[in-house]
Amino acid sequence: MTDTQVGIVGAGPAGLLLGHLLARLGIDSVVLEARSREYVEQRVRAGVLEQGTVDVLTETGVADRLQREGMVHHGIELRFGGAGHRVPLSDLAAGRAITVYGQQEVVKDLIAARLDAGLPLEFEAGATEVDAEVGIVRHEGGELRCEVIAGCDGFHGVSRAAVPAQVFERVYPFAWLGILAHAAPSSEELIYTHHERGFALHSMRSPSVTRNYLQVPPDEDIEDWPDERIWAELQTRMALADGSFSLNEGEIFEKGIAPMRSFVAEPMRHGRLFLAGDAAHIVPATGAKGLNLAVADVRVLARGLGAYFDHGDERGLDGYSERCLRRVWRVQHFSWWMTQMLHRLTGDPFEAKLQRSQLEYVVRSEAAARTLAENYVGLELEDA
Ligand SMILES: Cc1cc2nc3c(=O)[nH]c(=O)nc-3n(C[C@H](O)[C@H](O)[C@H](O)COP(=O)(O)OP(=O)(O)OC[C@H]3O[C@@H](n4cnc5c(N)ncnc54)[C@H](O)[C@@H]3O)c2cc1C
C-alpha cells in the first residue's frame, strides 16, 4: 500500500513543475516542502528563462502572468575594453529568445495552480530521510509511502545522500554580490561586462526594477558593501570609454552574496529515487542555467513516469539519468566557459590576454557568436 504514486521532496521550480506535469498526465503526487509558502514565494534567485522553459510553462497553462509581465529579449551585450558588442541571440539561434521573469514569480504561479486544483502541497514538512529502496519519505509530520520519489530538494536537501553517487565539483575563487534596486533598467538587454577589476552584470526584473551583480572575493562580507560602494563599483566596471553610459541608481531593497560552484552527482537515480534540479547539480550563474536545467530534468522525468504509470514501460525511467546528464554536462561546459571568459581569474596577465582574445573572437566571428547564442537561449530538449 502506498500513499501516493510520486512523493516529491521540495517545492522549488523542479518539484512544483514536476507535480504540475504529472497532474496533467493523471498521475497523483504529494509535494513536501521544508519552508513556509511565504518564504519560498519571496526567495530571490534566477530570472532568465530559456525558450524551452517558457514553452513548457505556456503549453501547460501556467504562463498567463509570464506572458503579460515577462520581458522577451532577443540579444545580450558583451562589454569589454570600454566598448559594447551586441550578440543577436535570436538571429543566430533560429528565432529563439530568452524571457526575463523572476524565479519566485514562476514559483508563485505554480503554487497557485496546484492549490487551485486542490492538489496536495504541504509546507513546513521537511523531509528528514529518504529510503530509495522501499520508497518512503520520512518527514517532520510522519512518513509518506510512494511508488517513486522525486528528490527536488535543492543543493542542501536530504535526497542526494540516498544515492551512492560520484561527485564532480569545482568551487570558483570568487562569488557574486547581487542586488535588486528600484531603478529603471539602463539598457533594454542584459550587459555582461569583463573588466580588470572584475565581472559585472546588468540585468532587470521589470520596467522599474534593476538586478545587478558584481564579482567579489568568495569570503566577502556583505556588511563591507554599503550601497554607495556597490553603485560606485558598478559604474566603474560598466563605464564606456566614450562616457556615454551611466547606470540608473535607486533604492537597493535586496542584496546578498552567492558562491560560484560547479557540481554534478552521477547517477541521478537510485532504486525508486530520482534526483532533479539543484539536488543533483549546480552551475555557476554566469550562464543563467540553474533554473532551466531543473526544468529540463523534470520534463524528462515526467515523460518517463507517464510511460511507466500508463503502460508499465520503464525505458524512460531507466534512461533518465543518462539522458539528463548529457544536457547537464553541456550546460556545465557552457557555464564554465562563460565564467572563465568573463571574470577576473588569477590576475595573471597571460590569462587576461587569452580572455580578451576569446571575447574579441566571440563578437567578430559569427560561428563563435552562434555557439554562445544557441547555448544561451537553450538547446532543444532533444538536442542536448
Ligand atoms: C542565492 C542563489 C542565487 C541564484 N541566482 C541564480 C541566477 O541569478 N541565475 C540562475 O540561473 N540561477 C540562479 N540560481 C540557481 C537557481 O535558482 C536554481 O538552480 C534553482 O532554484 C533550482 O531549482 P530546484 O527546484 O532544483 O531547487 P530549489 O529552488 O533550491 O528548490 C528546492 C526546494 O526544496 C526545499 N527543501 C530543501 N530541503 C528540503 C527537505 N529536507 N525537505 C523538503 N523540502 C526541502 C527548499 O526549501 C526549496 O524550496 C541561484 C541559486 C541561489 C541559491
PDBQT file of the ligand as one rigid body, heavy atoms in Angstrom, charges set to zero:
ROOT
HETATM    1  C1  LIG A 401      21.320  32.544  -3.829  1.00  0.00    +0.000 C 
HETATM    2  C2  LIG A 401      21.092  31.931  -5.203  1.00  0.00    +0.000 A 
HETATM    3  C3  LIG A 401      21.038  32.751  -6.322  1.00  0.00    +0.000 A 
HETATM    4  C4  LIG A 401      20.850  32.203  -7.587  1.00  0.00    +0.000 A 
HETATM    5  N1  LIG A 401      20.826  33.017  -8.678  1.00  0.00    +0.000 NA
HETATM    6  C5  LIG A 401      20.682  32.476  -9.892  1.00  0.00    +0.000 A 
HETATM    7  C6  LIG A 401      20.691  33.288 -11.039  1.00  0.00    +0.000 A 
HETATM    8  O1  LIG A 401      20.834  34.502 -10.955  1.00  0.00    +0.000 OA
HETATM    9  N2  LIG A 401      20.544  32.693 -12.241  1.00  0.00    +0.000 N 
HETATM   10  C7  LIG A 401      20.376  31.324 -12.364  1.00  0.00    +0.000 A 
HETATM   11  O2  LIG A 401      20.224  30.797 -13.477  1.00  0.00    +0.000 OA
HETATM   12  N3  LIG A 401      20.333  30.538 -11.288  1.00  0.00    +0.000 NA
HETATM   13  C8  LIG A 401      20.494  31.082 -10.076  1.00  0.00    +0.000 A 
HETATM   14  N4  LIG A 401      20.460  30.269  -9.011  1.00  0.00    +0.000 N 
HETATM   15  C9  LIG A 401      20.195  28.859  -9.222  1.00  0.00    +0.000 C 
HETATM   16  C10 LIG A 401      18.695  28.557  -9.359  1.00  0.00    +0.000 C 
HETATM   17  O3  LIG A 401      17.961  29.415  -8.534  1.00  0.00    +0.000 OA
HETATM   18  C11 LIG A 401      18.489  27.084  -9.025  1.00  0.00    +0.000 C 
HETATM   19  O4  LIG A 401      19.184  26.332  -9.985  1.00  0.00    +0.000 OA
HETATM   20  C12 LIG A 401      17.032  26.660  -8.968  1.00  0.00    +0.000 C 
HETATM   21  O5  LIG A 401      16.410  27.202  -7.840  1.00  0.00    +0.000 OA
HETATM   22  C13 LIG A 401      16.904  25.127  -8.957  1.00  0.00    +0.000 C 
HETATM   23  O6  LIG A 401      15.592  24.754  -8.650  1.00  0.00    +0.000 OA
HETATM   24  P1  LIG A 401      15.305  23.470  -7.771  1.00  0.00    +0.000 P 
HETATM   25  O7  LIG A 401      13.836  23.346  -7.703  1.00  0.00    +0.000 OA
HETATM   26  O8  LIG A 401      16.106  22.334  -8.265  1.00  0.00    +0.000 OA
HETATM   27  O9  LIG A 401      15.928  23.795  -6.330  1.00  0.00    +0.000 OA
HETATM   28  P2  LIG A 401      15.500  24.886  -5.252  1.00  0.00    +0.000 P 
HETATM   29  O10 LIG A 401      14.990  26.108  -5.909  1.00  0.00    +0.000 OA
HETATM   30  O11 LIG A 401      16.656  25.015  -4.329  1.00  0.00    +0.000 OA
HETATM   31  O12 LIG A 401      14.285  24.229  -4.507  1.00  0.00    +0.000 OA
HETATM   32  C14 LIG A 401      14.450  23.200  -3.551  1.00  0.00    +0.000 C 
HETATM   33  C15 LIG A 401      13.310  23.261  -2.563  1.00  0.00    +0.000 C 
HETATM   34  O13 LIG A 401      13.418  22.176  -1.649  1.00  0.00    +0.000 OA
HETATM   35  C16 LIG A 401      13.207  22.665  -0.348  1.00  0.00    +0.000 C 
HETATM   36  N5  LIG A 401      13.879  21.735   0.578  1.00  0.00    +0.000 N 
HETATM   37  C17 LIG A 401      15.185  21.696   0.931  1.00  0.00    +0.000 A 
HETATM   38  N6  LIG A 401      15.405  20.694   1.782  1.00  0.00    +0.000 NA
HETATM   39  C18 LIG A 401      14.227  20.083   1.962  1.00  0.00    +0.000 A 
HETATM   40  C19 LIG A 401      13.804  18.965   2.733  1.00  0.00    +0.000 A 
HETATM   41  N7  LIG A 401      14.663  18.293   3.500  1.00  0.00    +0.000 N 
HETATM   42  N8  LIG A 401      12.504  18.591   2.681  1.00  0.00    +0.000 NA
HETATM   43  C20 LIG A 401      11.618  19.280   1.911  1.00  0.00    +0.000 A 
HETATM   44  N9  LIG A 401      11.963  20.356   1.171  1.00  0.00    +0.000 NA
HETATM   45  C21 LIG A 401      13.245  20.730   1.191  1.00  0.00    +0.000 A 
HETATM   46  C22 LIG A 401      13.772  24.056  -0.353  1.00  0.00    +0.000 C 
HETATM   47  O14 LIG A 401      13.225  24.857   0.678  1.00  0.00    +0.000 OA
HETATM   48  C23 LIG A 401      13.334  24.526  -1.727  1.00  0.00    +0.000 C 
HETATM   49  O15 LIG A 401      12.062  25.115  -1.723  1.00  0.00    +0.000 OA
HETATM   50  C24 LIG A 401      20.673  30.806  -7.729  1.00  0.00    +0.000 A 
HETATM   51  C25 LIG A 401      20.696  29.975  -6.605  1.00  0.00    +0.000 A 
HETATM   52  C26 LIG A 401      20.929  30.526  -5.349  1.00  0.00    +0.000 A 
HETATM   53  C27 LIG A 401      20.986  29.604  -4.150  1.00  0.00    +0.000 C 
ENDROOT
TORSDOF 0
